[in-house]
Amino acid sequence: MEKHLNVNTSIVDMSSTNAKDIEGYDQIRINCSMCITTAKTRQLLSQGRININTSLVIEAGDDENLKVMVTNGVKSMNAKVSTPSEPTILAINGGLVIEDCDKKKLDQYKGVYVNGVVFHPMSFDTSNFSINGALIPYPDGAILIFQGLELTNSFIKSAIPGATYFVQGIPSNLDNIMGKLADDSHNMLENMGLKAVEPIDLQLLKSKNIHFETGWVTTIEENAEELMKIVSGYIGNTIIPTGYKIMEGGRLDMMAIRRFGNHIYVRGDLEICAEDADALAALEQLYVTGSVRIADSVADDFFGKCSKYGKLTVYKGEWIDISCTECKIRAELLEDMDNGVTFNFLDSNVEILSDVSAELLLEKVHGISLSDSTLTISVKQQKALSKKVHNEDSTIIIREYEDNQKPEPDPEPQKPNVAETRINCSYYKL
């Protein structure tokens, strides 16, 4: 029987791997971000038994006394941290925060390798660092705040005169920070930046002579002019018009009107149902940064009060979400829909059963949005829905043709007699 080892990890440490460690396996496959090797372990790799897929290979040298120090999460380096007396490689899976640390102290490591993000003073030399992620500098001597900061009068009163505050929240998934920056940079930076969404004492702020360094500024209009004079480093800002209250997404109903008033600035996505007509009527002005899903019966009133919004979905009847599941739609469900229904299928396997007639679909279904899903229907049902289905990367299966569409299955190959061990972790020492 063959023995296989499959490892998925952020860091694999092969600094002390020898032939005995791998002789029990016929095949070893490793997927990792960092691989720490030595001259001896490279000889083992050349034998072909070990297959490694990695973005960074760290050469640890041939020192017999070499130690590998691995940290998962965030590690801070400052004057209080003692350096090792023996040759050591520092490998960090997450983040490194360099505070008041002397460069000579870090030079005592044989190497510093980070899979994630490094925060460092602007004057700090990082040329000998190996980074799989991002380098984020901050002003020398700045006070570090690693979360989004809500600027209030209480904070201003306690602020140190003349100080610089570096405001930059740390993403929860540090080893994927570059993916996050690419996919959703606006929302991430806004949540991790500086916010001044209530009136503040601008005279006190000015007299304190403080400064902020941050990636994003969110402020109400009356604070903006004075605040932006003392902020640098930002790549974008959000200015909230005077008189608006901030709502962090959700549904616009009468409770929202009671909480936020009749001028609402929505940060995020908004839902407005048909039964929310009274809430929409009570509203005077609306601003939405995200997407909007709204019932057709109240759409005209919405357009009259909101001129700024993202992706818009207008639906008729009742809205039903079916996500990440298997579902069978019966005639009974549609018959109970007095005003019809609009379906949204996301990453689901859905079948409209044969008891649902084409006439019932024409009468009750206003639309179907398919995304990364599979929909199984009959020929007659397909004709009834031909103009009502919006398909994005989905498959529609016709029951009558299903058997003819399926190719003859290939004979199953003879499976080798294999015992496989699978390991998923952040650090693995082979």
N, C-alpha and C positions, 0 to 999 in steps of 0.2 A: 504493500500500500504506500502510495506517495504521500508526503507531508508537505503542505503549502502553508506559508505565513503571509497574510495580507495586512499591512499597517497603514492607517490614515492618521497623520499627526502633523502638528505644526513644526516641531523640532525633533529630528532623530539624531541621537548621539552615538557615533561609531568610533569614538576616540580610543576605546579600550577593547573593541571587538576582536576576537581571535577565532581561529578555525573551529575550536570546540563549540563556540556559541552558535554556529550555523550548521554544524555537521548533521544535526538531526532533521534538517529540512532539505527537501529536493528543490524547492523554489521559494524565494522570498521577494515579495513586491512591496515597495514602500512609496507612498505619496506624501510629500512634506514640503514645507516652505524653506526650511534650512536643514542641511545635512553636514554634520561635523565629522571630518575624517582625519586620518593620519596616513603616513606612507605605508604602514603595515596594513591598514584596512583597505587602502586602494588596491593592494595586491589581491585581497579577497574579492573586491569588486570586479577585478579583471577576469575572474574565473567564470563569470556569467551566471552564477547561481542567484545573485542578488540583482534585482532591477529596481532602480530608484528614479522617481520622477520628482524633481525639485527645481526651485527657482534660484537657490543660493547654496553653493558648496563652500564650507568653511574649512580651510587647511589649518589643523591644530598643531602641526609640527611633530617632532619625534621625541619630545621631552617625556621621559618615563614618569615624572612627578606631576605632569600636567593635570589640572583640575578643570572641570567644566561646571560653571555656576549657571543654572537655568532658573529664570523667573517667569511665571505666568501672571499676567496682570500688569499693574503699574509699579515701577520701581523708581524711587527718588534717590538721587545722588547729591549729597551736600557735605559740608565740612565735617559733620559729625560721623559720617560713614567711614569706617576703617577699610583700607585696602588689604587684599590678601598678601601673605608673606611668600606664598608659593606661586609658581607660574599658573595663571588662571585665565580662562576664556569666559567672558560674560555674554550669555545668550538670553535675550529677553523676547518673550512672545506676548506682546501687548503694547506697553509704552514705557518710555524712559523720560523722567523729568530731571533735568540738570539744574540745580539751584546754585548755591554759592560754593560750588565745588571747583577746586583747583584743577586745571588741565593736567598737571603733573600726576595727580592722584589717579586719574583715569588712564594715563599713559602706563601705569604700572600693570595694567591688564595686558595680556598678550593680544587681546582683541576684544572689541565691543560690537556685538551683532544684535540688531533689533528688527524683529518682524512686527511692524506696527508704526508707531509715531514717536518722534523725539522732540521734546520741548527744550530749548536751550537759550541762554543769553546770546544776544546778537554778536558779541565780541568773542564768543567761544568757538574755537577751531574744531570742526567736526570732520575734517578731511580724512582722518583715518578710521572713521566709523563706517560700518557696512549696514545699510538700511534697506529693508524691503518694506517700504511704506512712505512716510512723509517726515520732513524736517520742518519744524515750526519755530522760528526764532521769536524772542520777546525782548523788550528793552532791558538793558542791564539795570539791576537794582529794583525792578518792578515787583509789586506785590501780586502774587499769583492767585487767581480765582478760577478754579477748574470746574466751573458750572456757569450756567446763564445767570446774569446778575440783574435783579429788579432794582432800579435806582429809585430810592425813596428819600424823604427828608431825614429819616432816622439814619440811613446810611451816610448821607452827606454830613450830618452833625458829627458822626464818629470817624469820618475819614481823616487820614493824616494829611495835614497841609503840605502841599507841594509834591505829594506822592503820585507815582504812576501805577495804575492798576491794569494788569493784564487779564482780560476776561475772555476765557476760551474753554468752554465745556469740553470734556473728553467723551468721545463716542463710546457707547456701551460695548460695541464690537470693534475693538481696536485693530484686530488683525485683518479687518476688511474695510479700513478707513478709506482707501482709495476708491473702492467700489461704491461706498456711500457718497463720497464727494462727487463722483461722476453721475450717480443715479438720482440723488435727491439733495443736491448741495444747498439749494435755497432754504428748504425747511430745516435741514440740519443746522446750518449756520445761524439761522434766525433763532432757533431754540437755544443755541449755545452762546448767544451774544449778549449785548447790553440792551436792556429794556427800560424805557421811561414812559409808561403808559398812563400815569396819573400826574396831575400838576405838581411841580416841585418848586422849591425855593431857589429860583435862579440866581438871586443876589448872593445867597449863602454859597451856592455852588461856585460862583465866580470868585468870591473872596477866599475860598479854600485853595485856589490855584492847583487843583488836582487835574490829572490827565488820565485818559482811558485808551487802551490799545485793545481792539476787538475785531472780530471778523464781520459782525453784522450789527446794525443799530436799528432798534424798533422804538419809535417815539411818537407821542401825540404832537400835533402841529404847533401848539403853543410852547413846547419845550425845544423844538427842533433847532431854531436859529442859534441859541446860546450853547446848547449841548453839542452840536456838531463842531463848534470851534475848539472843543477840548477832547475830541475823539480822533484817533488816527488808526490806520491799518485796516479799516473796513473795506470790504469789496462790494457792499450793497447796503441799502437801508430801506426801511418801511416807515412811511410817514402817515399817521392816522389822522384824518381830517378832524377839525375842531367839532366837539359836540357828540362824537361817536363813542359808544361803549363797545368793548372788545368781547366777542363771544368765540370760544375755542371750538368752532364747528358743532355739528349736531343737528337737531330738528328745530325749525322755527314754529313754535306753538305759543299759546298765551302765557305759559310759564316763562318762556324766553323774553316775551315783551315785558312782563313784570320785573324780570331781573335786569334787563339791559336797556329798557326804554324803547323809544321809537326811532332812534338812529343807531344802527348796529353795524359794526365792522366785524365780519366773520373771518377768523384766521383758521382756514381748513375747509372741509366740505360741508355742504348744507343740504338738508332734505326738507321739502315742503309738501305735505300731503293735502288731499282734497279737503279734509276736515279742518285744515289750518287756515281756512279762508278768513276767519275773524282776526287771527293774528296778523296776517298779511295786510288786511284792511287797516289795522291799527298802526301799522308801520309807516313812517314817512320816508326814510332813506335807508338803503341797504348796500353794503359793499362786501363782496365775497372773494377771497383770495384763491379758494379751491374750486372744486367742481360742484355743480348744482343738479340735484334730481328733484323734479317738480311735477305735480299732477297737472294735466292739460287744463282742467277746469279753473285753475288759479294762475295760469301762466301769464295771461294778459296783465293782470294786476302786478305780477312780479316784474315784468318788463318795464312797467311804468315807474317802478321804484328802485330798480337796480340796474345800473349801466355798466358795472364792472364785475365780471365773474369769469371763471375758467370753463372747463368742459361742461356742456349743458345737456341734460337728458330730460325730455318732456315725454311723459307717458300717460296713457289713458286707462281708466278703470283702476283696479287694484294692482299694486306692484308686488311681485313675489320673487324673492331671491332664492335660488337653489345653488349652493356652493359646496364643492368638495364632497360630493356624496353620490349615491345611486338613488334614482327616484322613478316611480311609475305614476303617470298622470292618468286618472280615471275620469269618466264622464261626470261622476257625482261631484267632483271638485269644481268643474266648470259650470255645471248647472246652478250651483249656489252663488255664482258671481253675477249679481244683478246688473252691475255696470261693466262687466267684462274684466279682463286681466291682461297685464303685460308681464311676461316672464323674463328673468335674467338668469341664464345658466352659466356658471363659472366653474371650470375644472370639474365637471360632473358628467355622469353617465345617465341620461334621461330617456325614458321610453314613453311615448303616448300610446296607451293601450288601444286595442281594436274596438272597444266599446265606445270610443269617442268618435262620433261621426264627423264627416267633413262639414256638414251643415252647422254642427255645434261649434267647430273651430272657427268657421267664418263669422258666426254670431258673437262668440265670447272672447276670442283671442285677438287683442289689438296689435301685439307684436311679440317677437321672441328674439332676445339678444343671446347669441352663442359665443362663448369665449373659451378656447381650450377644452371643449366638451365634445361629447358624442350624443347625437339625437337619433333615436330609432323610431321610424314612422312608416305608415303604409303609403302606397301610391296615391290613393285618394286624399289622404291627409296631407301629403306633400303638395298636391295641386292646390288644396285649400289654403296652405300656408306659404305659397310660392312668393308672395309679395310682402310677407309679414316677418320673415326671418332675416336677421342681420348676423352674418357669419364671420367670425374672426378666428382663424386657425382651428376650426372645428370640423368634425366629420358627421355627415348625415347618412344614416344607413336605412335603405328601403327594405322592409321585411320580405317582400315578395322576391327581391333579388339577392337577398343575403346569402342564400346557399349557393347560388350560381357565381357570386363574386368571390367566394372563398376558394383559394387554390387548394389543390390536393396537398395534404400535409406531407412534408418530407419525412422519410423514415427517421426515427430518432437515432442520432449517432450513439455509438457505444460509449457510455460514460466511463472515463478512467476511474480506477479505484483510488480516490483521493480523500485524505483527511485534511480539512482546511481550518486554519485558525485565523480569525479576524479580530483586529484590535483598532479601536478608535480612541484617540487620546490627544492631549496637547503636547506631551513630551514623551519620547520613547527611547530607552537606552538598549541598544542591541548588544 
